[in-house]
Amino acid sequence: MPIDAEAIADRRRLRRKISFWRVVGVLALIAAIVAMGYSASDRFGFGAGAQIARISVNGLITGNQRLADLMERVGESAAVSGVVVSINSPGGTTTGSEEIFRNIRRLAEKKPVVAFVDGTAASGAYITAMATDHIVARETALVGSIGVLFQYPDVSGLLDHVGVKVEAIKSAPLKAEPNPFTPTSPEARAAIMQVVNDTYDWFKRLVRERRHMNDAELATVSTGQVFSGHQGVALKLVDAVGTERDAIAWLEREKGVRRNLPVRDWKPRGDRDLSIFALAAAGADLAGLENLAGALRRSADGMAAARLDGLLALWHPSEK
């Protein structure tokens, strides 16, 4: 059966439409890849030209090799003229806080570094702030909480109530103490107290050396309490109150950093921002599915939750 001219014309128009939308789709995909590449380059600090690097320390502080690698990359970058460490954290483990302190001090040997306390720099996060050359905090920020904490549960009463007894054969009385299954002995409590006091002395030595305090000044701030940024200036915990712009102005004024440089966020490689959840969230954003994107990011946050072990330099606002 012969095909009439109108049907042939319809088929040609359909082919042209399909070809057109294929080209549009390919171009859109290319544009999305370029945009994501540009975003990633900005996120990981690969922007062209001189810049100030911003390193964010948020949430609970634990040992983090990716953050150590990030600081090494920032220190080696010829494009970075100065560094702002933006802090909003209640602290974390003492070992994690010690690690980040030493990494920032190594970075400070290569680049001028200033801390900006955007919300909270308590306990281990205050150790982070002290590692920089200058501390600027918002007037209502929280700083301090200089102290060390060792926590463990005691469920021996519960076990007695349900009729369960946990036996242990130990090489020495203080092995595996404190034990949550038995009441803490005076000897075990004294041994742990020695460790806490030794770590507390280390913390106070850092404060004395980095903040240039005498004995009386150190005794005032090392009670474990937090102070506002405004209080922190008089107590020598903070150098000035202000915004991130004030912190950058200090780099320009005191460290010779060129004025009006762009501030770039540097992120650890392999951070959760490149997880499958984050990539899916980015795709949902492009598709206009904001609710789905939010749910995917919350899933990524949940999987990235930190686990804390050992001694803590952590502010607990809910504790009595």
N, C-alpha and C positions, 0 to 999 in steps of 0.2 A: 504494500500500500504506500503510495508516494506521500512524502511529508510536505505540507504546504509551507509557503514562504513565511507565514506568521509564526508557525511553530519553530522554524529554524532561527528566526530573529529572537524569539523568547529564550531559546537555549543559549544563544550567544550573549544576550544580556545577563542571564544567570551566571554564565562562566565569568563574565567581566566583574560582576558583583563579588563572586567567590574569590577571584584573584585579588580584587581590591582589599577585601577584609583580611585575606591572608597576609598581604603586604603590611596592612595596618597592625595586625597582630604581631608580626615579626618586629616591626619598628618599635611597638610598645614594649615588647620583651627586651629589646636592646636598650631602650631608654631606662627600663626598670633596673637592668643589670648595671648600667652606668651610674644611675642614681645610688644604688646600693653600694657600688664600689666607692663612690665619692663619700657616702656616709661612713663607710667602714674606714676609709683613709683618714677622715676627720676624727672618728671615734678612737682610732689607734694611734693618732698623733702623726700621721704621715702627710699632713698638710704642707704645702710648699711655703718656703720663706721663713724668716725669723718669727718666733712665737714665744709665748709663755705657756708652759705646760701646766695643766691642772690635774692633780692626782687626788681622787676622792677616797677617803677612808670612812666608810659608813657601816653601821651595824656592828655585829660582834667580831672582835679581833681574834683570829687564830693564826697558827702557822700557815703561811701562804707563799709557796714558791713562785706562783705566777706574779704576785705583787712584787716580789724581790726581783724577778726577771724584768718586770716593767720598769722599776727604778733604775736598773742597770741600763736599759735601752734609753731612758730619758737622759741619763748621765752621759751617754755616748753620742747623743744626737747633736750635730752641729747647729741644727735649726733652733734648739731650745736655748733661750737666753736666761731664763729664770723659771722657778717652779713655785706654784701655789699648792700646798697640801690642804685640801678642804676637808674638815673633820666634822662628823656628826655621829658619835658613837658613845655608848656607855662603857666601853672597854672590852675586856675579854680575858684570855689566859695570860699569865705572866710570861710564859715562854713566847707566845705570839707577839706580845707587846715588846719584849726584848728584841725579838727578831726585826720587827718593823723599825724600832729605834735605831738599831745598828745599820740597817739598810738606808735609812734617811741620812744618817751621819756620813755614810760613804757617798751618797748622792751629793751632800752639801760640800764635799771636797771638790766637786766638779762644777756645780751650779749653785747660785744663791737660792736659798729655799726659805719661804715664809709660810707660816700656818695661818689659816683662817678658820676659826671655830664658828661654824654656821648654826649649830644648835647645842650640841653637847660634846665636851671633851673631858670625860670623867675616867678616873682610874687608868686603865691601860691606854685609853685614848689620850689622856693627858701626857702620858709618857711619849706618845706619838708627837704631840704638839711640841714638847720640850726638845725633841730632836732637831727642830728647825732653828733658823737663825733669829727669828722674830715671831711673836704670837700676837695676832689681832683677833679679837672676839666680838661678836655682837654684844651689845650692852646687857641684854637679857639672856645670853647664853649661859650654860652651866659648865663650870670648870672645877678641877680639883679631885675630890674623893680619893685622896692619897692614902692608900692602905691595901692590904692583902687579905684574901678570904679563902678559907678551905671549908667546903661544905660536903656533908655526907649524910645519908639517911640512917636512922636508927629504927629498925622494924622489929626489934626484939620483943617489945610489948605485944605487937600484933601476932607474932609467931607463938608467944605463950598463950594468947587468947584462943588461937585455933588449934593448939596442941602440936605444933611443929617445932622440932629442935634440930639445929644444924651443927653437926660435929666437925671438928677440924683437928688435924694432926700437923703441928708446925715444928720447924727446925729451931725456932727461937720465939720467945713470948711476943716480941714486937713484929714478927712477920705477918704481913697482910693486915696490919692495923692502921687506921680504925676499921672495924668490921661491922657492917650494918646489921648483922644477925645477932650480935651480942652487945651489951652495954660497954661503952668505952672505959677502959681501965685508966687509972691516974697516970700510969707509966706511958701508955699510948698517947694520952692527951698531951702530956709534957713533951713527948718526942715530936708530935705534929706541931706543937706550939713553937718549938725551936726552929723548925723549917719555916713557919710563917714569919717569925721574928727576923730570921736571917734574910728572907726575901723582902720584908718590910724595910729593913736597914738598907738593902740595895736600892729600893725605890727612893728612900729619903736621900741617899747619897746623890742620886741623879738630880733630884730637885735642888739640893744644896749647890751642886756644881753647875748645873745648867742655868739656874735662876739666881745664882749669886746671893744666897741667903745666909744669914748668921743663925746661931742656935735658936734664938728667941723667935725669929721670923719663921724658921722651919717648924718649930713646935706649934705655932699658931695655925699653920695651914695643913699639918699632917695628922689631923684628928679623924680623918675619914669623911668629913663633911664636904658638901659641894658648895660652891660660891657662884654668884652671878659674875658675868664678865666685868661689870662695873666694879664690884667688890675686888675682883681679881687684880685690877690695876694697882690699887693701894697695897695689896698683899704680895705684889711682885710675881703673881702667877701668870699675868698677862701683861704685855707691853703697851697695848692700846686697845680701845674699843673702836669699832667701825665696821665697815663692809669689806667685801672682797676687793673693791676698788681701792680702799685705803691700804690693804695689804700689798696690792700691786704698786701703788704709789710709793710705798716704802722700798720696794725693789728698784724702782726708777731713781728715787732720791738717794738711797744709801748704797746701792750696789751697781749703779751705772747702767741699769737695763734701759734700753731705748724706749721712749715714751710711745704709748698708743699701739703697742704690739697686740696682735690678736691672741686671745686665750683659747687654747685647744685642750679638749678633754682627752687624756691618754687613758686607755683601758688595758687591763691584762689580756694577753692573747689566750684564746681558748676559754674566756669567761663565759658566763651563762648567756651573754648577749648573742653568742653564736650557736646556742643549743638548738635542737630541733624545735623546741617549744617557741623560742624567740623568732626563729625563721618563719615558723607557721604564723606567729603573731604578726610579723611584718607583712606576710601575704594576706592575712585577714584585714589588716589596715588598708592595703592597696585595693582590696575588694569592697571596702566600706563596711566591713563587719566588725564594728567597734566592740560589741559585747563579746564576741568570740575572741577577739584579740586580747581583751582584758582577762578573760578566763585563762587563755594560754600563758600569759605573763604571770598570772598568779600561780599556775602550775610550776613554772620555772622557778619562781621565788620559793615555793615549798620544797622543791628538790634541792635547792641550794642552801637550805637551813643548816647552820653550823652546829657542830657537836662540841661541847666544852668538856674537857677533862683536866684534872690536876688543880694547881693553885690558880686562883682567879684575881685579877685586878679589874673588878667589874662593879659598876654602880647598880645597886638594887633599890630603887626608890620606894618599893612597896614594903621593905623590911622595917620592923619596929626597932 
